[in-house]
């Protein structure tokens, strides 16, 4: 058991993680291109027109995956934060820093596309609905983490403060997800349910799932690409980083 843990811990070393992140990033960029091309084709050319919302419903193929990913990325940051606080792994804080911009972008896209969807469906761009408001709070947590990360010069203190802020914000994730069940909100309920049969057309569901996996692959690819930059920046005084930088010149 102890040897198994030691084998896993070796991947938490920036020197070990850096080349692995490079290989995985290349693979997931390929997945992103394939899935995104197929997903957009299904979403805008194959999926049938909705009998209630017309062509305007197609924004869900961007809105829903972006909303899901904004929550999933935050949970991934919480996982890395717990790992960093518990085992003091340096890569953990770097991964949080790499994931945050992508999560913030998806939270913004979720709110932005939601506004464009809400105007024709609800007659308004914005309401202080429980789900919409909690998604806005999630965006603020992302921005707050990035601001805090840049404000503290001491890296160890900054990493710990950032991890604690992330863990405080985790309570907002179930609020976003269950808000339409807990409160009487304007936002519609879940279209796809785990325990119940979905009312969506099969082609619509396929397009939605492909777009979810496309954004998932993108999130992994861009975060691994970004964490490599962060590793080089934070480990620039290490001999192995100096060697990499010399080889690139």
C-alpha positions in Angstrom: 0.0 0.0 0.0 2.8 2.4 1.0 4.7 1.6 -2.2 1.6 2.2 -4.3 1.1 5.6 -2.7 4.7 6.5 -3.4 4.3 5.5 -7.0 1.3 7.9 -7.3 3.1 10.7 -5.5 5.9 10.8 -8.0 3.4 12.2 -10.5 2.9 15.2 -8.2 6.4 16.3 -9.0 6.5 19.2 -11.5 9.4 17.5 -13.3 7.4 14.3 -13.8 4.1 15.9 -14.5 5.4 18.3 -17.1 6.1 15.8 -20.0 3.0 13.8 -19.1 0.9 16.9 -19.4 2.4 17.7 -22.8 1.5 14.2 -24.2 -2.0 14.2 -22.8 -2.6 17.8 -24.0 -1.8 16.8 -27.6 -4.2 13.8 -27.4 -7.1 15.9 -25.9 -6.6 18.6 -28.5 -7.2 16.0 -31.2 -10.3 14.7 -29.3 -11.5 18.3 -29.1 -11.3 19.0 -32.8 -13.1 15.8 -33.7 -15.8 16.0 -31.1 -16.4 19.7 -31.6 -16.8 19.4 -35.4 -19.1 16.4 -35.1 -21.1 18.1 -32.2 -21.6 21.3 -34.1 -22.7 19.5 -37.2 -25.3 17.5 -35.2 -26.4 20.5 -33.3 -27.1 22.9 -36.2 -27.7 20.6 -39.2 -29.0 17.3 -38.0 -31.0 17.9 -34.8 -34.7 18.6 -35.6 -36.4 21.9 -34.8 -38.1 22.0 -31.4 -41.9 22.1 -31.7 -42.2 24.7 -28.9 -39.1 26.9 -29.1 -38.4 26.7 -32.8 -34.8 27.1 -34.0 -33.9 29.3 -31.0 -33.6 26.2 -28.8 -30.3 25.2 -30.5 -28.5 27.5 -28.1 -28.8 24.7 -25.5 -26.0 22.9 -27.3 -23.6 25.6 -26.2 -25.4 26.8 -23.0 -26.0 23.4 -21.3 -22.5 22.0 -21.8 -20.9 25.3 -20.8 -23.0 25.4 -17.6 -22.1 21.8 -16.7 -18.4 22.4 -17.4 -18.4 25.5 -15.2 -19.5 23.4 -12.3 -17.4 20.4 -13.1 -14.2 22.4 -13.4 -14.8 24.1 -10.1 -15.2 20.6 -8.5 -11.9 19.6 -10.1 -10.3 22.7 -8.6 -11.7 21.6 -5.2 -10.3 18.2 -5.6 -6.8 19.6 -6.4 -7.2 22.0 -3.5 -7.9 19.2 -1.0 -4.9 17.2 -2.5 -2.7 20.2 -2.1 -3.8 21.0 1.5 -3.6 17.4 2.6 -0.3 16.3 0.9 1.4 19.6 0.2 1.8 18.7 -3.5 3.1 21.6 -5.6 1.3 20.6 -8.8 -2.1 20.9 -7.1 -2.0 24.7 -6.8 -0.6 24.9 -10.4 -3.6 22.9 -11.7 -6.0 25.1 -9.8 -4.4 28.1 -11.4 -4.6 26.5 -14.8 -8.2 25.4 -14.5 -9.6 28.7 -13.2 -9.6 30.8 -16.5 -11.4 28.0 -18.4 -14.0 27.6 -15.7 -14.5 31.4 -15.6 -15.0 31.5 -19.4 -17.6 28.7 -19.3 -19.4 30.4 -16.4 -19.5 33.6 -18.5 -20.7 31.7 -21.6 -23.4 30.0 -19.5 -24.7 33.4 -18.4 -24.3 35.0 -21.8 -26.0 32.3 -23.8 -28.7 32.0 -21.0 -29.5 35.7 -21.5 -29.9 35.2 -25.3 -32.1 32.2 -24.7 -34.1 33.9 -22.0 -35.0 37.0 -24.0 -37.2 35.2 -26.6 -38.5 32.6 -24.2 -39.1 34.7 -21.1 -39.2 38.2 -22.6 -36.2 39.4 -20.6 -32.5 39.3 -20.7 -32.0 38.8 -16.9 -33.9 37.9 -13.8 -32.6 37.3 -10.3 -33.6 33.7 -10.6 -32.0 31.2 -8.1 -30.1 29.3 -10.7 -28.9 32.3 -12.7 -27.9 34.2 -9.6 -25.9 31.2 -8.2 -24.2 30.8 -11.5 -23.2 34.5 -11.4 -21.8 33.8 -7.9 -19.8 30.9 -9.3 -18.3 33.3 -11.8 -17.4 35.7 -9.0 -15.7 32.8 -7.1 -13.6 32.1 -10.2 -12.6 35.8 -10.6 -12.0 36.1 -6.9 -9.6 33.1 -6.9 -7.7 34.5 -9.9 -7.5 38.0 -8.2 -6.3 36.4 -4.9 -3.8 34.3 -6.7 -2.3 37.4 -8.3 -2.4 39.6 -5.2 -0.2 37.5 -2.9 3.5 37.4 -3.6 4.3 34.6 -1.3 3.5 31.5 -3.3 2.9 29.1 -0.4 0.6 31.6 1.3 -1.2 32.4 -1.9 -1.7 28.7 -2.8 -3.1 28.0 0.6 -5.4 31.0 0.6 -6.6 30.1 -2.9 -7.3 26.5 -1.9 -9.4 27.7 1.1 -11.4 30.1 -1.1 -12.1 27.3 -3.6 -13.4 25.0 -0.9 -15.6 27.7 0.6 -17.2 28.2 -2.9 -17.9 24.4 -3.3 -21.2 24.9 -1.3 -22.5 26.9 -4.3 -22.3 24.0 -6.7 -25.2 21.9 -5.2 -27.2 25.2 -5.0 -26.8 25.7 -8.7 -27.7 22.2 -9.5 -30.7 21.7 -7.2 -32.0 25.3 -7.3 -34.8 24.5 -9.7 -36.0 21.8 -7.3 -35.5 23.7 -4.1 -37.2 26.9 -5.2 -39.9 28.1 -7.5 -37.7 29.6 -10.2 -38.2 30.9 -13.7 -35.4 28.7 -15.1 -36.7 25.4 -16.6 -35.9 22.1 -14.9 -33.4 19.5 -16.1 -34.1 18.2 -19.6 -31.9 15.1 -19.1 -32.5 13.2 -15.8 -30.5 10.3 -14.5 -33.4 8.5 -12.8 -36.2 9.4 -15.3 -36.7 9.0 -19.0 -35.8 12.1 -21.0 -38.3 13.9 -23.2 -35.6 15.0 -25.7 -35.4 13.6 -29.2 -32.6 11.0 -29.5 -30.6 13.1 -32.0 -30.9 16.2 -29.7 -29.5 14.1 -26.8 -26.7 12.7 -29.0 -25.7 16.2 -30.1 -25.8 17.5 -26.5 -23.7 14.6 -25.2 -21.1 15.1 -28.0 -20.8 18.8 -27.2 -20.4 18.0 -23.5 -17.5 15.7 -24.3 -16.0 18.2 -26.7 -15.9 20.9 -24.1 -14.6 18.4 -21.6 -11.8 17.4 -23.9 -11.1 21.1 -24.5 -11.0 21.9 -20.8 -8.4 19.1 -20.2 -6.3 20.1 -23.3 -6.2 23.8 -22.5 -5.6 23.3 -18.8 -2.7 20.9 -19.3 -1.2 23.3 -21.9 -1.6 26.2 -19.4 -0.2 24.2 -16.5 3.0 23.5 -18.4 3.5 27.3 -18.8 2.9 27.7 -15.1 5.3 25.0 -14.2 8.1 26.6 -16.3 7.3 29.9 -14.7 7.3 28.7 -11.1 10.2 26.2 -11.4 12.4 28.4 -13.6 15.3 28.1 -11.2 15.3 24.3 -11.4 18.0 22.7 -13.4 15.6 20.6 -15.5 13.6 23.8 -16.5 16.8 25.6 -17.4 17.7 22.6 -19.6 14.3 22.7 -21.3 14.6 26.5 -22.0 18.1 26.1 -23.4 16.9 23.3 -25.7 14.0 25.5 -27.0 16.4 28.3 -28.0 
